[in-house]
């Protein structure tokens, strides 16, 4: 029975008792209407627009449906990519919807294909060693999702995925509360992607969702569509790169607000950026991987006037493109807000002696590694990822602790901002005694 129906019956019962002279019964509170989400909608030609999505879905199956039906496997977590401990990695959680109990193998294949599509795009391609990818099985009673193949098709699924959200055919919405329940089953969630059991092109970007689990934003994609992975890439531009949208709407007028916080839109022209040494001035005049030259192109942040973007047409304006140079820089810095340049299976709390061996991992090719003993660099050990601690040649009284420190730095030329570059260095230290 729906909550609204229960509330109606409770109120009717209270009024009836009052009419009979019984002690009045307080009416149940009216149902709370939760605000919806501003989401992004993606057309097949790559253009992006904004729409409104309800917070809940009318097609979400009750949470206990799978258990009541005796279905096992619901909520099972499978690692697709396991690069290391969650504390040192950026963890992507992919949750299936519209996959029945006997279709979970298909979900795992679709989720793996989505990660391959995402990680083929730079800077993901270079930095894929920073990621863990987890697949969470959500068992649905029905196969497929609502709105596929047509608007009249209705299927109750674990996450309530449905096309034709806000009357936009390609907009694939979900129940964000249900997503939260399943995301909580993974070891860690820094990014969440819902993979719907459909070959129909579509998806959505919930970049206004901030979860208590630690992730920001949800992307929905069609699992059986080879182009939908680009939707997730664009969405991570917001959640990881903290980038603004670079598209705009004709008739929106001219932007009149203060200078935006995002790195890829500005009120300033190229000449003003160069004079003020702000935003993407370091990239001006450079050839960008999305095509063309970095400058200041009128239109962005939904406004055709008053705001400029770095290039004509990056992935933050339309799908099927690359990140521009300022966007790529912001994405790399975003990766390192969650992941580390350096990891080791030996915890920093371990008490080491000269008889031990120590190894570290450098997940990004080309990372520079330096070793320090009590603050002094051991130049002979540069870029060594494994060493016997007898090589340290410790001196002094037995039992005296020495501090051994490994410092890893990513020397990439794709990050020029000194403030962002500081996040590309990390260190680990251990106490070693004779």
N, C-alpha and C positions, 0 to 999 in steps of 0.2 A: 504494500500500500504506500502511495506517495506521501511525503511529509505534508504537503498542502492539504491532502485529503484528510489526514489524521487531525490536522489543526481545525479543519472545518467541523469534523465530527465532535471534537472535544468542546468546541464553542457551542454547538447545538445542544450537547448534553448538559452543559452548564446552564444554559438558558432554560432548558426543560426543568431541571431541578429547582431553579429559582422560582419558576412559575408554580411549582407544587409546594412552595414554602420551605424547601430544604435549605440547608446551609449553602450559600452560593459558592461555586467552584470557579477559581480564576481561569480565564481562557488561556490557552496555549499561545505563546508569542507568535507573531506572524513570521513566516519564513523570511530569512535575510537574503536579499538579492545582491550577489557579489558582482563587483565591477568586472567588465570584460577587459580584453587586452587589445592594444594597438599592435597589429601584426603586419608583416610584409607578405605580399602576394607576388608570385613569380609567373609570368606568362612564358609560353613556349618560345617566343622570339627573344627571350632574355631580358625584357623590360620588367621593371620592378615598380610596385605601387603599394599604397597603404590601405589597410582595411580594418574592420572591427571584428574581433572574435569573442564569443562568450567564454567565460571562465570554465564552464562545464559543458559537457556534450550531451545531447538528448539520446545518444546511441551507446552510452557506456553501460556495459553489463555490471550487475552488482558485484562488489569485490569478492564475495563468498561463492560466486557461481562455480568456479573451477573446483573448489574444495567440496562443495555440495554434490557435484557431479562425480566425485571420486577421481578427478584428473590429477595425476602426479606430474611433477616437473615445473609447475607454475612457480616463477621466481628463481629458477635455476640460473646461476651466473657462470658463464664460460669465458675464459680469456681468449680473445682473438689475437691480441698482441700483448706480450708481457715483457717489457723491457727492463723492469726493475721495481724496486719498492715504490709504493704510491707516494711516499713523502718526497721523493726525488723526481717524480714524473708528472706529466700532465695526463690526467685520466679522462678518457672519453667513454661515456656509457651509452650504448645503443640498446634501445628497448623495442621489441617487436610488437606489432598490433595487427589483428586480423589473421593470425596464424593459429590453427588448431593444434591440438596435442601432437598429431602425427605430421605436422608441418614445421616442427621446430628445426629440423635439419635444413629445410629451405630458408628459414629465418636466418640461421647462422651463415648460410652461403650468401644471402642478400646483405647481411651486415658486413661480412668480410669484403664483398664487392664495393660497398659504400666507402669503407675505409681506403680501399685501393684507389677509388676515384678521388677522394679527398687528398690522400698523401701523394698523388701524382702532381699536385699543384704546388709551386713554390710559394712560401718557403717551407711548406710541409715536407716536400721531397727531401730537402737537405737535412731537416731537423726531425725526421721520423723517429730517431732514436730517443727522443725526449718523451715519447707517448706510450701509455698503456691504453688498450682498447678492450672494454668489457661488453659482453652481450648478455642482456637480461631477458630471459624467456617469459613472456606474458601470454598465457594460454587463453585463447578465445574460443567460445563455443561455436562461432561461425567463421567461415573462411572468407577473407576479403574485407572491404570496408564500405561504409555507406557512400552513396554517390558515384559508385563505379559498378556498371558502366554508365548509368544515367542517374538523374536527380531522384528518381522514384525508388531506387534501390536502397533498402535499409538493412543493416546488419548490426547486431549488438556485439561489441568487441570489448576487450579488456580495457582499452584506453579511449574508446569511443571515437576513433578517427573517422572523419567524414569530409568528402569534397563538397563543393557548393556552399562552403561557409561564407556567411555574409553575402550570399547569392553570387559568389564568384566561383566558377567551375573549378579552377585550378588551385583554389585555396583549400589546403588540407589541415583542418583543425583537430584538436584533441581536448581531452579533459585533463587540465594541468594538475589537478589533485591526484588523479590516477597515475600520471607520470611520476609525480613525487613519490608515491608509495613504492613503485617499482625501482626508481632510481636509488632509493634508500637501501636496496638489497645489494648493491655493488660495493666493493671495498672503499671506493672514493668516486665522487662525481664532480669533475671540473667543467665538463661539457656534456650535454644530453642531446642525443639525436633519436627521434622516434622513427622507426622504419616500418612503414605500412605495407601490408601485403597487397600490392597493386602494381600493375605495369603502366598505369595512367600517369602522365606527367603531372606533377604538382608537389606542393609543399607549403610551408609557412615558416615564418621567423618570429618567434616570441622573444624579442630582445628586451622586453620590459619585465620579464620574470626574474625575480631575485629569490633564490631558495635558501632556506635555513640549512640545507645540506652543503652549501658552499658553491653551487653552480649558479651561473648567471646566463639566462637565456635557454630556449629550447628550439631546436630546428626539427621540422617534420619533413620527411622525404618519402617518395614512393620507392619501395624496395626493388621492384622489378623494372625500373626505368633508368637507363644508363646515364641520362642527363641530370637527374635530380641531385646527384652528389654536389653539384655546383651551388645548390641552395644552402647546404651545410657550410660550404666554404665561405660564402658571403656572410652568413650569420656569425661565423666565428670572427669575421672582421669587426663586428660590434663587440662580442663578448670577450675576445682575447686581445684584439688590437685596439679596442676602444675607439674605433673609427666611426665617422659619421657616414650617412648615405650621401652619395655624390649625385644622385638624380634629383630632378625638380619637376614641378608642375607648372605648366603655362597658366597664367591667370592668378597665380598665387600672390603676386605683388612683389615688392622689394623688401628684403630683410632689414629690419630696423633695430635689432637687439644689439647686445654687447658682443665682443669677440668670442666666438665659440671655443669651448675647451678642447674639442677634438683636433687631432693633429693634421687632418686632411681637408679642412675647410677653413676659410678665413675671409674677413672683410677686406683684406689688403690685396692690392695688385702685386704683380711680380716685383716691380720697382720698389714698392713700399716694404715688401718682405725682405728684400735685399738690404734696404737701408736700416730696417729695424732689427735685423738678425733674429727673426722669429719664424715659427712653423717650419716649412720645408725649404727655407732659403738655401740650405746647404746643397740641395738637389737641383736648383734652378739651372736650366740649360742641359741637363743630362738626359740621355736617351733612356726611356723607361721601358720595362719589359711588357707593358700593356700596349705599347705602340706610341710613337710620337715623342715629344720632348716635354720635360717638366717645366711648367710655367704657372700661369694663373688663368684658368678658364672660367668664364662667367657662368654661374649657375651651380647650385649644390645645396645640400641640406634642405631640400624640397622647394627652395626659392630660385626663380629664374634670374633675379636681380639682387644685388647687394651682398652676395657670397661667391667666393671663387673656390675651385677645386684644382688639384695639382696637374691632372692630365685630362685629356678629352673623354676617355671611356675606359675606366678600370672596372674591376669586378664589383666595386662598391657603387657602380652606376648601372651595370648590366651584366648578366651572367655570360659565361663562356669567355671571360677575359682573365687576365692576370691581375694581381695586385700591382699598383704603381710603386715607384721607388719609396716614397714616404709611407705608403701602406705596408710594404714589405718590411721596412724598418720597424714600424709599430707592431707588426705581427711577431717578429722575432723577439722584441722586447716583451711582448705579451706571453710568449712561450716560457720565457725565463722568469716570469712572475710566479709560475707554478712549478717549473722544473728546474733542475740544477745542471750545471756544466760538469759536475763531478759526483761520483757515487762510489761506495765501497760496501762490501759485505761485512767488513770489520767495523763494528760500531765505535764511535769516538770514546765511549765509556770503557772500552776494553783496556785491560792492563797488559801492555806488551813488554817483552824482553828481547834481548839481542838474539835469542834463539828462534824468534818468530819470523814469519814471512808476511808481507803486506802487499795487497794489490788494490788498485782503484780502476774505475771504469770511466771512460770518456765517451759519452754517447754521440757526440757530434764530431765528424771527421775534421781534422785540422786543429783541434783544440790544443792549446799550449799548456804544458804541465811543468810546474816548478816545485822543488822540494826544499824545505827549510828546516834546519835543526837549531833549536833555541834562537830563532830569528836570523840565522845565517844561511844563505842559499848554498845548497850542495849542487854546484853547477854540473858535476859529473853525472848527476841523476836526471838531468833535464829530459822530459818527455818519456821517462821510464814509468810504465804503469804497474810493474811488479818488481819487488826487491826483497832480498834477504836482509834483515835488520843488522846482521853482522857487518854489512857494508858501511854502516854508520860510524863504526870505530869509536864507540862511546868512550869517554874518559871521565875521570873523577871518581869519587867514592862509589862503591857498590851500593845499590839501592837508591841512589840519587836519581830523581825523575828528570828526563829530558823531554822537551816538546818537539814532536815531529809534525810538520804541517805540509800538506799538499795544496797547492793553489792552481786552479785551472781557469784559463781565460779563452774565450772565443774571439779570435782575431778578425772575424768577418768584416769586410768592407761594406757590407749592406747596412750597417748601423753606424751613423756618423755623429749623432747627438751624444756628447760626452755624458749627459745625465742618464741616457738610456744605456750607454756602454757600461756604466758601473754595474748594471744588473747582469752583465755577461761574464762576470768573474765570481767564483765561489771557492771556498776552502774547507778542508777537513783537518782536524788535529787529533793526535794521539799522544799519550804519555808512554814513554819507553824508559825502562831501567836496565842497568847492566846486570 
